[in-house]
Structure formats: C-alpha cells, structure tokens
Amino acid sequence: MLEYIDAHPGETGDVEFLSALASISPFHFHRLMSSYLGESVSAYGRRRTLERAALRLLLDGDSVTAASAQAGYASSSAFARAFRRQFGQSPRSLAQALLARQAAGAAFLPAHLEYRQIEPCEVLALRRYGAQSVAAPAAWAGLLRGARGAPHDARLIGIPCDTPELTPVERRRYDACIDPAHAPPEHELVRKRLGGGDHAVFAFRGTLAGLEAAHAAVLWHWYPRSGARLRPAPALHRLLSVDGAPGPDCAISAEILLPVERPTQRARPAARGLTQLDPGLH
C-alpha cells in the first residue's frame, strides 16, 4: 500500500478507495496504517509530496509555481505555506541552507561513474527506521543473520527511502533487500519489485557508515552539475562485499545507483574529479 501511495500521492485523501485496494474496512485501514506509519495516511501523503517538491526545487531548479502545480496545490502561496509548515522555512531559505551541503559534498564524492541499464527484479526487504547510520546496520544485520547460503552469492540491495536533509529522523526508512532464493524465514520481510531502468552508478569502497556521506555527495554535489534528470524511483545501494558482521564500521564494497535520465549532449559538465564514461556505454 505504501508503494502505491508513493506512486499516486493525490489519492491519499480517498481512504475508502485505498481501503478497498487493501481489502479491509476504512476504519481498520486507517487504524492499521496510522499505527504502522506513526502518522495518518493523509499526513504521510502530504509529507512525501512536499519532500518530492522540495527535491525538484533544490536539485532541478524548478520554480515555486511549477513545483506547487506538480504537488497539486491550487496556488503558489498555498504551497509556500504548506512548505513552511513542513520544513520550518521558506523554499528560498532552505535552498540557501543547503548550499554549504553542496560544497562540502566534493570531499566524499566517489571517483568513478558509469551509466547502466538495470533490469527489474523482485526482492524481499527488511525495514528499519531512524538515521541511516543506525537503521542500515540494523537492517543488514537482521537480514543476513538468517540468510540462506553465503551472502556473496545473494543479490544485496539497500534502499534509503528518504532524504535525510528533508525527512525527520524518526520517519527515515532503510530497506535491506535480498533475492527470494536467499531470504531468511523472517515474518517481517516484505516483497518489493524494483523497476530497473537507467541509473548513474558510482563505485564505493569504505565503511557502511561512510556510504551515507558518499550518497549525499552524489545527490547534492554531482547531480546538480550533471545535466541528468532524476526519475521517480528510489536510489539503491548494491552491496558487493561485506567484511564481517554488518555494523557502521565494517568494510564494504558497494555501488550507489541513482535513477536518472541520461544527460543530453548539451548537458552541464560533470563535477571535477569524476571519470565520466560515454553515456552510450552500459
């Protein structure tokens, strides 16, 4: 249901329709979803809509008028009021606050980039909440503890579902995913389908905790200069190797996959220090 709501944000106010999709009564749908989310379905949909609008404003340079229309607000002033309630500041103030974040990201930017077409796949996911430095190790530890077969034989994909700069820490979600053949017999696991498509892929070597800073550098430092365009899909962390038990300081080899439409020939130059391959290469 959450994946459906994320894909159809304008329908979060129609509880009867959503509860019918879930095959339960509106009363029980609202009670169960609110208990799971820690907020009402409408509040969740409104927050996620504003977070996506903020990303378009900050990363793609969309105007407030365009962002408010895409977010379904009747006027720019109504959007600006909702934006301030959500983030505690105006779009302009938030953009200024993140300028330093952009500049600082250069120090953590992975040095290798290629564009790759990713095939769709089905995985089973274990979700944990909180700051990624806590949620990601907890999710991976829980998932790999009972995994069938050696971890290096399995497809391991992490999904940082939210943007730390925009989402309250208690609402941030991290999904540790594994292909069904290696999944442990865990009742918390949820089946997810990853849509695939074009991605900008960055190689990463470091610690599990360091992966968050590298991801932020890709999003806030590389992307605004890249000429690429984000697609409406989650970014992915593909774990290639994990040295020892998952923890913030464990050494990993990984890839950061950002879902984008590839740059055109008139794209802005890539950030300094990147090795940009021919966009036609897979």
Residue pairs with C-beta under 8 A, 6 or more apart in sequence:
1 18
1 21
1 22
1 33
2 37
2 44
3 192
4 18
4 21
5 11
5 12
5 18
5 41
5 44
5 45
5 48
6 48
7 232
9 45
9 48
9 49
9 52
9 72
10 72
11 17
11 18
11 45
12 18
12 41
12 42
12 44
12 45
12 46
13 42
13 45
15 26
15 29
15 30
15 41
15 42
16 26
18 29
18 41
19 25
19 26
19 28
19 29
19 30
22 29
24 32
29 41
30 40
30 41
33 40
33 41
33 44
34 40
34 41
37 44
38 170
38 171
39 47
39 171
46 82
46 86
47 86
47 167
47 171
49 71
49 72
50 71
50 82
50 83
50 86
50 87
51 86
51 162
51 163
51 166
51 167
52 71
52 232
53 67
53 68
53 70
53 71
53 79
53 83
54 83
54 87
54 91
54 94
54 166
55 163
55 166
55 230
56 62
56 66
56 67
56 70
57 64
57 67
57 91
57 95
58 94
58 95
58 98
59 219
59 220
59 223
59 224
59 230
60 229
60 230
62 70
64 76
64 79
64 80
64 91
65 76
67 79
67 91
68 75
68 76
68 78
68 79
68 80
71 79
73 79
73 82
80 90
80 91
83 90
83 91
84 90
87 94
87 166
89 97
98 165
98 220
101 165
101 216
101 220
102 220
102 221
102 224
103 221
105 216
105 217
105 218
105 220
105 221
105 222
106 217
106 221
106 271
106 272
106 273
107 217
108 210
108 213
108 214
108 216
108 217
109 214
109 217
109 218
109 221
109 222
109 271
109 273
109 274
110 202
110 203
110 204
110 214
110 217
110 218
110 256
111 203
111 273
111 274
111 275
112 202
112 203
112 274
112 275
113 200
113 201
113 202
113 222
113 270
113 274
113 275
113 276
113 277
114 200
114 201
114 277
114 281
115 198
115 199
115 200
115 201
115 262
115 277
115 279
115 281
115 282
116 198
116 199
116 201
116 257
116 282
117 196
117 197
117 198
117 199
117 282
118 194
118 196
118 197
118 198
118 199
118 236
118 257
119 196
120 193
120 194
120 195
120 196
121 155
121 179
121 193
121 194
121 196
122 179
122 180
122 191
122 192
122 193
122 194
123 155
123 157
123 177
123 178
123 179
123 180
123 191
123 192
123 193
123 194
124 177
124 178
124 179
124 180
124 183
124 189
124 190
124 191
124 192
125 159
125 175
125 176
125 177
125 189
125 190
125 191
125 192
126 139
126 142
126 143
126 175
126 176
126 177
126 186
126 188
126 189
127 139
127 173
127 174
127 175
127 188
127 190
128 134
128 135
128 136
128 138
128 139
128 142
128 173
128 174
128 176
129 135
129 170
129 171
129 172
129 173
129 174
130 138
130 169
130 170
130 172
131 164
131 169
131 172
132 160
132 164
132 172
132 174
132 211
132 212
133 209
133 212
133 248
135 172
135 173
135 174
136 158
136 160
136 174
136 176
136 208
136 211
136 212
137 208
137 209
137 246
137 247
137 248
137 250
139 158
139 174
139 175
139 176
140 156
140 158
140 176
140 208
140 239
140 242
140 246
141 245
141 246
141 247
142 176
142 186
142 188
143 176
143 177
143 178
143 184
143 186
144 151
144 156
144 176
144 178
144 242
144 246
145 184
146 184
146 185
146 186
147 154
147 178
147 182
147 183
147 184
148 181
148 182
148 183
148 184
149 181
149 182
151 182
151 242
152 241
153 182
154 178
154 179
154 181
154 182
155 177
155 178
155 179
155 182
155 238
156 176
156 177
156 178
156 238
156 239
156 242
157 177
157 178
157 194
157 236
157 237
157 238
157 239
158 174
158 175
158 176
158 177
158 236
158 237
158 238
158 239
159 174
159 175
159 177
159 192
159 234
159 235
159 236
159 237
160 172
160 173
160 174
160 212
160 215
160 234
160 235
160 237
161 172
161 173
161 174
161 175
161 234
162 171
162 172
162 173
163 219
164 172
164 212
164 216
165 216
165 220
175 192
177 192
177 194
180 191
183 189
194 236
195 233
197 231
197 233
197 259
198 231
198 259
198 260
198 261
198 262
199 236
199 257
199 258
199 259
199 260
200 218
200 222
200 226
200 228
200 257
200 258
200 260
201 255
201 256
201 257
201 258
202 214
202 218
202 255
202 256
202 257
202 258
203 255
204 210
204 211
204 214
204 252
204 253
204 254
204 255
204 256
205 251
205 252
205 253
205 254
206 214
206 251
206 252
207 248
207 249
207 250
207 251
207 252
208 242
208 246
208 247
208 248
208 249
208 250
208 252
209 248
209 249
211 237
211 252
211 254
211 256
214 256
215 235
215 237
215 256
218 256
218 258
219 235
219 258
221 271
222 270
222 271
222 274
223 230
223 258
223 260
225 268
225 269
225 270
225 271
226 260
226 263
226 267
226 268
226 270
226 271
227 263
227 264
227 266
227 267
227 268
227 269
228 258
228 260
228 261
228 262
228 263
228 267
229 260
229 261
230 258
230 259
230 260
230 261
231 259
231 260
231 261
232 259
233 259
234 259
235 256
235 257
235 258
235 259
236 255
236 256
236 257
236 259
237 254
237 255
237 256
237 257
238 254
238 255
238 257
239 252
239 253
239 254
240 252
240 253
240 254
240 255
241 252
241 253
242 250
242 251
242 252
243 250
243 251
243 252
244 250
244 251
262 279
263 279
270 276
